[in-house]
Amino acid sequence: GAGVSQSPSNKVTEKGKDVELRCDPISGHTALYWYRQSLGQGLEFLIYFQGNSAPDKSGLPSDRFSAERTGGSVSTLTIQRTQQEDSAVYLCASSLAGRGPGETQHFGDGTRLSIL
Amino acid sequence: AQSVTQLGSHVSVSEGALVLLRCNYSSSVPPYLFWYVQYPNQGLQLLLKYTSAATLVKGINGFEAEFKKSETSFHLTKPSAHMSDAAEYFCAVTPGGSGNTGKLIFGQGTTLQVKP
């Protein structure tokens, strides 16, 4: 079946611009996570959505970062006024929630973001 | 709070030799532990996970790991390395128990090189 799909796969933009990254989770997966992978910081949790519950935003590094999930499916991560330190690979994962935190997270191939 | 330490950012083995990748964790509650593999320009793929059942966990591609509470370790092993095992490996922890989101805390990763 189809896995987690992320778009675009690569994004190059100028410092100060806004960017939107998209994630299509596996059909039927109610939990969705965003992570960031950078050379300096490794893999970091950003935000978590579960159904209609309030998202866990505890990993967002600044108020320039926001995310939404419409209709319990597709999610968009938005970075406003991008900075060079935002350059990283942004990974999305989804899982069948409701079975506890041990449920396997399935990852997309990520969006490689480069800020010039 | 949870944390993960992977000992050795780079490990090199000969084809056919034993693979041992080390992971130590810190967790204030019983943890769930995961090993993921990442190939170039791809997302993360689950190798195996420990979720408080058997302490010796078998995963895909011949890998296994043993949860040792007394040593706070979850080392990954494979008896005989293949060239195709060359990749980056991540150990991750999340607090167990209901009510937790499952957000993963990752180690810094270990790059496995397999020499012919």
Interface residues (C-beta under 8 A of the other chain):
Chain A: V4 A31 Y33 Y35 G42 L43 E44 F45 Y48 Q50 D56 G59 L91 A93 S95 A97 G100 P101 G102 E103 T104 Q105 H106 F107 G108 D109 G110
Chain B: Y32 Y36 N41 Q42 G43 L44 Q45 L46 K49 T51 S52 F90 A92 T94 P95 G96 G97 S98 N100 T101 G102 K103 L104 I105 F106 G107 Q108 G109
